[in-house]
């Protein structure tokens, strides 16, 4: 379900932005806000805890010991990564098609997550490295023709979004001072991502004058669906699932998303499939299957 939600995000974002029904900044703001509202409602409904716990950055108030810089920064690090991913994701789709955008995103996710896991000591076995290399080769094959094209900006933004999402996913596996559910963590991340979005909005109004803002009813609806369902609920499910997976499996499994996203793009947006994209997709997905069938 989480992977389908990820693909749905690619589809909804591309649908809204390609149709010029909303601008990237407004889409990001409405998406994160609707996700935060939905998650807070579910938190109160399902966990029956005080809503103030979702807004608190430090739940372990009984610990009066001086907090290190890392301890002070980590509570806001997740929301910052979520904002970076969401903003980069939206702006990148202004110049990328659904399937290609999703493939760039999750290839960057794979590389960042595996790289961090290797540094931390979780090393894939030989067969898995072959699968990873095959996926990476497909990633490079996809990007070579676009490195000098106008879509380079979209590639850079989507890569940044992918790295942010990769690190964000790994945060779910970290132990916290207070036992927190995936729903609580995700709710807090969405809530505290809003100050970063508001800062971007204010900067846009000051330096651009807001002339690039565009909001239509259909764009608002798509942003709300993306935020409430495919982002809010989808990410809460992912935060629960990823804790039970190895870092390698969590990273490469997400590369199944481009196939779903491409099918959505073909079915609903009328996007075509080029042979170059098919070959690179087969390479990436073949590598994913190797890793899935040969767990460390």
N, C-alpha and C positions, 0 to 999 in steps of 0.2 A: 504493500500500500504506500509506503514511503517513497519508493522509486517512481510509482505512478504519479504521486503528488509532485515530485521533482520535475517530471516530464510535463505535467500540467502547468507548472510555473513557467517553463520555457514557452509553452504554447500560448498561455494567456498573455504573457508579457509581449511576445511578438505580435499577437493579434491586436492588442491595444495600441502599441506603438507604430506598427506598420500601417495601420489604418488611420494614423494621425488622430486618434480619438482622445489622447491624453499625452502630456509630455512626460519625460522620464522622471523628473523630480517629483511631480505630483503623483505619479504612479507609485513611486517608492514610499512617499509619505502616507498615502491612503492604504497601501499594502501593509506597512508595518503597524499603522494605527489600528486597522481592522483586525489584524492578527493579535495585537495586544488585547483589544477588547474581548475578542472571542476566547482567548486563553484565560484571561482573568475570570470570565463567566464560567468556563469549564472547571477552573481551579476551585472556585467557591462551591460549585454544584457537586463536583465529584469528591474532592478531598475534605470539604467542610472544615476548613481552617480559616483563621482571620485573614481577610484580604490584605491586611497590612504586611503580612509575611512576604507577599509577592513583590512589594515595593521596597522592602528592606534589603540593602546591599550587604549588611553584616548581621547574620542571624545569631551569631555566637557572642551576644552582648555580655555574657557572664565572664568571658575571658578579657581581663583588664590589662593584660600584658601589652607592652609596646608592639605595634604591628610593623613588620618590615615593609619596604617599598613594594615588593612583590605582592604581599598580602593586601596592601591598600589598592593596588592597581588591578589585580585579577578580577574582582567583582565587576568592573566596568569593561574589562577586556573582551568578554563574550559579547556584550551589546555592541561594542565598537566593531568587532569582526562581522557581526550580523549586518550592521549598517553598511560596512564596506562592501560586503558581498551583494547586498540588495541594490545599492546605488550603482556599483560597477555593472551588475547584471542588467539593470534597466537601461543605462546609457549605452552599453555595448550592443544591445538589441536594436538600436537605431540604425545600425549598419550591418547586422548579421541576420541570416535566416535561422529558423528555429533549430533545425538539425545540426547545422554547423556550429551555431552558438552553444548548443548543449554539449557537443563533442569537445569543443575547446575548453569549456567550463570544467567538465568532469575529467578530462585528461590532466588539466592543471591540478585538480583536486587529488588525483591519483599520485602524481609526481610529488606534491607537497606532503601528503600524508605518509607515503612510503619513505620519503627522505627523512622526515622527522622520526619515524619509527625505527629506521636503521640507526640513526644517531643515538636513540634511546636503547638500542640493543635488541630490538625485535627484527631479526634478519630473515628474509624469505629464503626457502631452500632453492636448490638449483633449478628444479622444474618451474617453480614460481617465478624465478628470475627470467626464465625463457618467456613465460607468459607476459611478464611486465615489459620485457624488451620488445616483444611483438606489438603490444599495445602502444608503447612509446614510438615505435617505428611508424605505426599507422598515424599517430598524432603528428609526427614530423612530416610524413607524406601529405597529410591534409593541408598543413600550413605553408609548405614551400611555395605554391603558386600565389599565395596571398601576401607574402612578406613585403612586396613592393607595391601592393594595390592600395586603393583608398580605404579598404577595410582593416588596415593595420591598426587604426585607432580602436576599432571594435575588438580586435584580437588582444591588444594590450589590456583594455578595460576588463574583458572577460577573463583573462589570465589572472589579473589581480583579484577579481571576484572569486575565482576558483581557489586560489591560495588562501584567501580569507575563509572560505567555506571549509577547506581542508583542515585548517587549524581549529576552526570553530567546532567541527565534528569531533576532533580529538579531545577537546575540552570536556566532552561528555564522559570520557573515560577517566577523568581525573577525580580523585577522592576529595571531598570537601570537608571542612571542619564540622559541619552539621549535615546530617543525612537529609538530602533533598530529592524529591521525585523529579522525573524528567519533565513533567508538566510544570512544576514550580520553576525549574531552571529556565525552561523555554519562555514561560510567561515573563519572568524578570528580564530576560534578554531582550524581548520585544519591547517591554515598557521603557527600559533604559536606553534603547536605541533611538528613541524619539528626540532627545536633546541633540544628537548628532544630525538628525534629519532637519531639525529646526535651524541649526547653525548653517547648514547648507542652503536652506531656503532663504535665510536672512542675507547670506553672502550673495545669493543669486539676485535678490531684490536690490541690493546695494550696488553691485557691479554691473549687472545686466539690465536692471530695471524691470525685470519680470516680463519682458517682451516675449521670451521663449516659452512662457507658461501657456498651456492649452488644456482645457478640461471640458469634455463633453459627457453626457449622461452614460453612454455605453462604456466609455473609458473608466468612469467611476465604478460602474458595476463590475467590470473585469478586474479592476484593482482590488475591490472588496472580496470577490471570490478568491482571487489569488492570495490575499492576505489571510482571510478567515479559514479557508479550506486547505489549499495546496501548500501554503506556507505555515500558518499557525498550527493547525492540527497535524499536518504532514511532518513538520519539524519536531513536534513533541513525540510523535511515533518514532521518528528516526533517532532522537536522543535516547529513547528507551532501548531501541534495538542495537544501536552501535556499541553500547556498553558490553554486550554479550558477544561481540565479534572481535576477531583479531584485527590489528590495525591494517594489515595487508588486505584481508578479506573485506573490511569496511570500505577501503579505498577503491579497490577494483570493481566491487559489486556495483558501484555508482555509474560505471561506464556502460551499464545496460540501459541507462536512461536515454541516450541519444537515439536509439532505435525507436523507443516509444515516442519521443518528441518528434522525430522525423515522420512517423506514421500520422501523428496528429497534424503536422504541418501540411502533409500531402492531402489529407482528408478534408481539412477545414480551410486552409489558407491557399490551396492551389499551388504550392511550391513544387518545383520539379526536382528530380534526382539525377545528378550527373554521375557518370561512371567513376570519376575520381573520388567522389564522396562514398560510393558503394564500396570501392576497393579499400579505402581507408577504414570504413566502418567494419568491414569483414576482418581486417587485421586487428583492430582494437578489440572487437568482440571475441575473436579467436583467442587473443591473449587473456581476456577475462575468464573464459571458460577453462583455460589451462590452470589458472590460479585457483578457481573454484573447485576443480576436480582433484587438485593436489594440494590439500591444506597442509600448512606447516605443522 
